[in-house]
Amino acid sequence: MAKNQKSYTPEFKWQIVDLYNAGRTSYPQLEREYGVNRSTLSNWVKQLSPIKVSEEETVTLKEYKALQKEIQRLKIENEKLKKATAIFAKEQ
């Protein structure tokens, strides 16, 4: 992280995203009021806004990406286990 770069708490980020998603506050208003760059605000909204996956469930883009990464890791692990099982089956 750069020396002069500000650091924001997750709670602060969620508060900003909630204000924006409520429809009462625009990027320019948030930028003026909280002193956060518009591109930073846009990134927070993009990553933290809920995405509806079913009638009763939502996830954020950040959570979705983490889930995709976990799925990929499990697929690789599963392939390794299949190969190991095949090797052990041949030995017996």
Secondary structure, DSSP 4 states (H G I P E B T S, - for coil): --TT-----HHHHHHHHHHHHTTS--HHHHHHHH---HHHHHHHHHHHSEEE-SSS-EEEHHHHHHHHHHHHHHHHHHHHHHHHHHHHHHH-
